[in-house]
Amino acid sequence: MQETVDMRNIGRDKIGQAGAPRRDGGVFTQSSPSSATKSLWDLKVAVIVDRDDDGERLVRELQRLRCQVHHEWPIPPQIPVHYDAVFCTLSADLPQRLPWIPGEPGAALVVIDRGDTPLDLKLLHNCAAHGVLHYPTTTRSVQAVLSLARSHFLYERRLRGRIDKLDESLRTMRSVERAKSLLMRVKNITEEEAYNYLRRQAMERRVTIGAVASAIVDSYDLLS
């Protein structure tokens, strides 16, 4: 069963509007959403849970946050990655259903603990989830876990980007050092002259020094 729900008009709901009566006899006052709350608007969220009372409540809470909710059940063989966040029931084979390797998630993952069995901490660790939501849900718990999970996911992605850049810089440095060594031996020049040669070639060809160094190293390896 699959269902897509897009709640963009939640602000029109009479419940909670300014001037609407509260259960305690007072009235709600108009308050503007915080920037943190707005950051959750229009997030594409997959909800992979049984559509029982708890599942219905979770879907409604996400709709109140103006998320674009897609419900799916039973758990598919592979967890979808074309979403900003995925809420999924914790199952024994969930790690095998994740289409990414640990440390490189495709979406923020929140696992659902139904509370009807003892919590398997090892299983939880193997899922490498960004958050855990326990039933029964509340407005505050759903908002908090989605916000934290999304933040953790984005932070991991930034770290991976930095690591990739550092790896590329390290590879470039190794290529430059090897290219300089080859030039020094073949042309019988000093290290400074070898570096200036690389720099001059890079400027003439409008490419990076690393690209010139890699070309020299690759050419030498091909001819060797």
Salt bridges, closest charged atoms under 4 A:
GLU3 OE1 - ARG51 NH1 2.83
ASP6 OD2 - ARG8 NE 2.60
ASP24 OD2 - ARG22 NH2 2.87
ASP42 OD1 - ARG8 NH1 3.06
ASP52 OD2 - ARG114 NH2 2.71
ASP54 OD1 - ARG57 NH1 2.93
GLU56 OE2 - ARG51 NE 3.09
GLU61 OE2 - ARG64 NH1 3.09
GLU72 OE1 - HIS70 NE2 3.35
ASP84 OD1 - ARG150 NH2 3.87
ASP93 OD2 - ARG97 NH2 2.83
ASP113 OD2 - HIS134 ND1 2.84
ASP116 OD2 - ARG114 NE 3.90
GLU156 OE1 - HIS130 NE2 3.22
GLU168 OE1 - ARG171 NH2 2.81
GLU177 OE2 - LYS180 NZ 3.28
GLU191 OE2 - LYS180 NZ 2.99
ASP221 OD1 - ARG178 NH2 2.85
